[in-house]
Amino acid sequence: MPKTLVEKVEAFFYEDPKFQNSMESFARKHCDIIDLSTEENKLEYTPLHAKYQKKFESLITNFIESIGGTVQEFYRELKEDNERDPNGSNAIFSQILCAIADYDVFIQLMRETKEKEDEDQSSEEELNGK
C-alpha cells in the first residue's frame, strides 16, 4: 500500500483505470488532426500538445488534492527522493512524468493512436462489406 505522496501519485498514474481511460480518450478524440502521410510536425499540433499537457496536469493535480496533498508537496518530495537516490524508482518515475510532457513523446502517442484508429476503421468497413 502506497504511503508517501509520490507513491500514491505513482499508483494512481499506473493503476487507476479512470486516469488511463481519460488520457486514451483524449488521444482518440484528437488523433484525426495527425497527418500520417508526413513526418512534418504541423503548427496545429502545438496547441493540441498544450491541451494534452493541461489535461495531464489537471488529472494529477486533482488526484493530489483529493487525497489532501498539494502539488508543491509532491514536487518537494519527488525532488528530495531524487537527491537521496538518483537511480531509485522515484527518480525513474519523475523521468517518466517529464517524458509524458515531452512534445516528441506526445506526437508519437498521437501517431500510434491515429494508426490504430485507422486500422480499426478499416477492419470495421471490411466487416460491413464496404
C-alpha positions as CSV (number, residue, x, y, z in Angstrom):
1,M,0.0,0.0,0.0
2,P,1.5,3.4,-1.0
3,K,2.5,5.5,1.9
4,T,4.2,8.7,0.6
5,L,2.5,11.2,-1.7
6,V,4.8,10.3,-4.5
7,E,4.0,6.6,-4.1
8,K,0.2,7.4,-4.1
9,V,0.6,9.5,-7.3
10,E,2.7,6.7,-8.9
11,A,0.0,4.2,-8.0
12,F,-2.7,6.5,-9.5
13,F,-0.6,7.0,-12.6
14,Y,0.0,3.3,-13.3
15,E,-3.1,1.7,-11.8
16,D,-6.1,3.9,-12.0
17,P,-8.3,3.0,-14.9
18,K,-10.1,6.3,-15.0
19,F,-6.8,8.1,-15.4
20,Q,-5.7,5.7,-18.2
21,N,-9.1,5.9,-19.9
22,S,-9.1,9.7,-19.8
23,M,-5.7,10.0,-21.4
24,E,-6.5,7.4,-24.0
25,S,-9.9,9.0,-24.7
26,F,-8.1,12.4,-25.3
27,A,-5.7,10.8,-27.8
28,R,-8.6,9.0,-29.7
29,K,-10.7,12.2,-29.7
30,H,-8.0,14.4,-31.2
31,C,-5.9,12.0,-33.3
32,D,-7.7,12.9,-36.5
33,I,-5.6,16.1,-36.7
34,I,-2.5,13.9,-37.2
35,D,-1.3,13.6,-40.8
36,L,0.3,10.2,-41.2
37,S,1.4,10.9,-44.7
38,T,4.2,13.2,-43.5
39,E,6.7,13.3,-40.6
40,E,6.3,17.0,-40.5
41,N,5.0,18.4,-37.2
42,K,2.4,20.8,-38.2
43,L,1.7,24.1,-36.3
44,E,-1.8,22.9,-35.2
45,Y,-0.1,20.2,-33.2
46,T,1.4,22.7,-30.8
47,P,-1.9,23.9,-29.2
48,L,-3.1,20.3,-29.1
49,H,0.1,19.4,-27.1
50,A,-0.6,22.3,-24.7
51,K,-4.1,21.0,-24.2
52,Y,-2.8,17.5,-23.6
53,Q,-0.3,18.8,-21.0
54,K,-3.1,20.7,-19.3
55,K,-5.3,17.6,-19.2
56,F,-2.5,15.5,-17.8
57,E,-1.5,18.1,-15.2
58,S,-5.1,18.6,-14.2
59,L,-5.7,14.9,-13.6
60,I,-2.6,14.6,-11.5
61,T,-3.3,17.9,-9.6
62,N,-6.9,16.8,-8.9
63,F,-5.8,13.5,-7.6
64,I,-3.1,15.0,-5.3
65,E,-5.7,17.5,-3.9
66,S,-8.3,14.7,-3.5
67,I,-6.0,12.9,-1.1
68,G,-5.2,16.0,0.9
69,G,-1.9,16.9,-0.7
70,T,-0.6,19.8,-2.7
71,V,1.4,19.9,-5.9
72,Q,4.2,21.7,-4.1
73,E,4.4,18.9,-1.5
74,F,4.5,16.4,-4.3
75,Y,7.4,18.1,-6.2
76,R,9.3,18.8,-3.0
77,E,9.0,15.1,-2.0
78,L,10.0,14.0,-5.5
79,K,13.0,16.3,-5.5
80,E,14.2,15.1,-2.1
81,D,13.8,11.4,-3.3
82,N,15.8,12.2,-6.4
83,E,18.6,13.8,-4.4
84,R,18.6,10.9,-2.0
85,D,18.6,8.2,-4.7
86,P,19.1,9.5,-8.2
87,N,18.7,5.9,-9.6
88,G,15.7,4.9,-7.5
89,S,12.2,4.2,-8.5
90,N,11.0,7.7,-7.8
91,A,13.8,9.2,-9.9
92,I,12.6,6.9,-12.8
93,F,9.0,7.9,-12.1
94,S,10.0,11.6,-12.3
95,Q,11.7,10.9,-15.7
96,I,8.6,9.2,-16.9
97,L,6.5,12.2,-15.9
98,C,8.8,14.5,-17.8
99,A,8.7,12.3,-20.8
100,I,4.9,12.4,-20.8
101,A,5.0,16.2,-21.2
102,D,7.6,16.0,-24.0
103,Y,6.4,17.1,-27.4
104,D,8.1,14.2,-29.3
105,V,6.6,11.6,-27.0
106,F,3.2,13.3,-27.4
107,I,3.5,13.2,-31.2
108,Q,4.5,9.5,-31.1
109,L,1.4,8.7,-28.9
110,M,-0.9,10.6,-31.3
111,R,0.6,8.9,-34.4
112,E,0.2,5.5,-32.8
113,T,-3.4,6.3,-31.8
114,K,-4.2,7.6,-35.3
115,E,-2.7,4.4,-36.9
116,K,-4.7,2.2,-34.5
117,E,-7.9,4.2,-35.2
118,D,-7.4,3.9,-38.9
119,E,-6.8,0.2,-38.7
120,D,-9.9,-0.3,-36.6
121,Q,-12.0,1.7,-39.0
122,S,-10.6,-0.3,-42.0
123,S,-11.4,-3.6,-40.2
124,E,-14.9,-2.3,-39.4
125,E,-15.5,-1.3,-43.0
126,E,-14.3,-4.8,-44.2
127,L,-16.7,-6.5,-41.8
128,N,-19.6,-4.3,-43.0
129,G,-18.7,-5.0,-46.7
130,K,-17.7,-1.5,-47.6
